[in-house]
Amino acid sequence: MSTVATRAAFYTKDLSVYYGEKQAVKKIGMEFPDREVVALIGPSGCGKSTFLRSLNRMNDLIPGARIEGEVWINDQNICDPRTDVVQLRQQIGMVWQRPNPFHKSIYENIAFGARYHGIKDKKALDAIVEQALRKTALWDEVKDRLNQSALALSGGQQQRLCIARSVAVRPSILLMDEPASALDPVSTAKIEELIAELKKEYTIVIVTHNMHQAARVSDRTAFFFLGDLVEYDDTRTIFTNPSRKSTDDYISGRFG
Amino acid sequence: MNLPETRPSADPATPRNAPATAGAPAPKPAGKAAKHRLEEWRGQAFVYLCVLLLVVIIFSIVVFIASRGLTPFVSQGVSVKEMLFGLEWAPEADHPMFGALPFLFGSFSTSLLAAIIAAPLGICAALFMTEMMPKLGKTILQPAIELLAGIPSVVYGFVGLSVIVPFLRHTFPGQGVGIMAGAIVLSVMILPTITTIATDALRSLPAGLKEGSYALGATRWQTIARIILPTTLPALLTGVVLGIARAFGEALAVQMVIGNAPHIPHSLFESATTLTSIITLSMGNTTTGSLHNNALWSLALILLLMTFLFVFIVRMLERRSKHA
């Protein structure tokens, strides 16, 4: 549960994901450096979201989905069927395109994960809620109405609440699947600021359709196409001097 | 984009739009336009006529039952208080009495008990079909439960009489017939209602909520208990209330296993009766316009009012689930 100072980076090795017969992700090996933001870009259906979801075994929930290969996090291959996904998902938070707050109060939304993991003490929960909301810059906006329904918040606030909810279970990695694509520009800017702030403590993997966003928030960028990892490099290199033609075509808007 | 000449196309689901020429260029020769207008008018007139007929039928049924059912109170000297709280039902006696409390008690206790038995079964079946094994649930469990809805109530009563009543008679003190037997039979009959509505509610739950819970490291059971069930609670209750309403109105199957003794029983295994049973049993023996006959209409009126109440409760629950 504690945030460890010497977190190892995590990496994948020959990771493939199949939906039935169709191979959606093809033998991908990627390293994710500690406390950096990695952006996954590529046209729709290129496998980037599927890849992201396999990093915390969320594909388990999809009937017919099958993973091959390895994902190593803290000296543990999480693709091993014996992995306790409950513990795994505690280490790896996830945020989706559409904010999905629970139909409960703001406080309960944040306290939820902590309660799952057995924290019952009211003071400890209060502290966790405040800390998570402060980290996501929501505290000042909602501190007077913690008991109101989370559904009354704006879309951008809801999304930050969902990030706060993930942060509250103290993960070391955050996965974000197009976290700002359903939000207005102001809310998007806030999410991006938040990502820059969260980077100090968490390793972040973000899927985005917005190439400007990838350029703004990420340290490294991976370009996916048809299930393959075409190119993975420093974000600056990818956007100024990509080594593959298809990467250049995509980022300059010639397809996708 | 609509051209200025085209009429704004209405919701394609409404029947009046069915024969219209959607998407056709707007300016038409006068003859065709008139033909289209006639088609529109015909479709519209047909739907309005059907709706009108339906409203007239519903309205006349209510008025008829109310006029008959109110007669004993208005002009035949029976008090509402006696009907609702009296314990003695003796309509043909020299000094007739119309206490319907035992029937009310029987109807409420059998339907509520049936709901208490069927609700956990139905909701668990729905969880199984949506959360645990959707494939098996869809191919085997769902058709099996839907089949229950198609079995005639006389068959339920017959099975209850030849299986459940003897079982209860051997296991518990009493004759076997009674509220428990009625409730067991009713619980199987209302299982499809509760299961179907619960399944729909669980299926329409946004997938994001479940994923959000799993992604926080929740187990499936924690997700079901703390996210899925609380979020769908109003809809689940809607199913239960509709089940109670169905049980409340069921006559034949209950009548076959409840024993039909017009008093409030001391145990669940003692003869009792319900509003519906007493109506079906007595109506053949009364003459139209007699006090006895009108008193049966009063019982029917009570059933009708209870149905209104159930519909009202369901409406309230639906509103709540929309605002949740």
Boltz contact constraints between the chains, C-beta under 6 A:
constraints:
  - contact:
      token1: [A, 86]
      token2: [B, 217]
      max_distance: 6.0
  - contact:
      token1: [A, 86]
      token2: [B, 219]
      max_distance: 6.0
  - contact:
      token1: [A, 89]
      token2: [B, 215]
      max_distance: 6.0
  - contact:
      token1: [A, 89]
      token2: [B, 217]
      max_distance: 6.0
  - contact:
      token1: [A, 90]
      token2: [B, 217]
      max_distance: 6.0
  - contact:
      token1: [A, 94]
      token2: [B, 215]
      max_distance: 6.0
  - contact:
      token1: [A, 96]
      token2: [B, 208]
      max_distance: 6.0
  - contact:
      token1: [A, 98]
      token2: [B, 208]
      max_distance: 6.0
  - contact:
      token1: [A, 100]
      token2: [B, 208]
      max_distance: 6.0
  - contact:
      token1: [A, 100]
      token2: [B, 209]
      max_distance: 6.0
  - contact:
      token1: [A, 100]
      token2: [B, 212]
      max_distance: 6.0
  - contact:
      token1: [A, 103]
      token2: [B, 231]
      max_distance: 6.0
  - contact:
      token1: [A, 103]
      token2: [B, 324]
      max_distance: 6.0
  - contact:
      token1: [A, 113]
      token2: [B, 216]
      max_distance: 6.0
  - contact:
      token1: [A, 116]
      token2: [B, 218]
      max_distance: 6.0
  - contact:
      token1: [A, 116]
      token2: [B, 222]
      max_distance: 6.0
  - contact:
      token1: [A, 169]
      token2: [B, 216]
      max_distance: 6.0
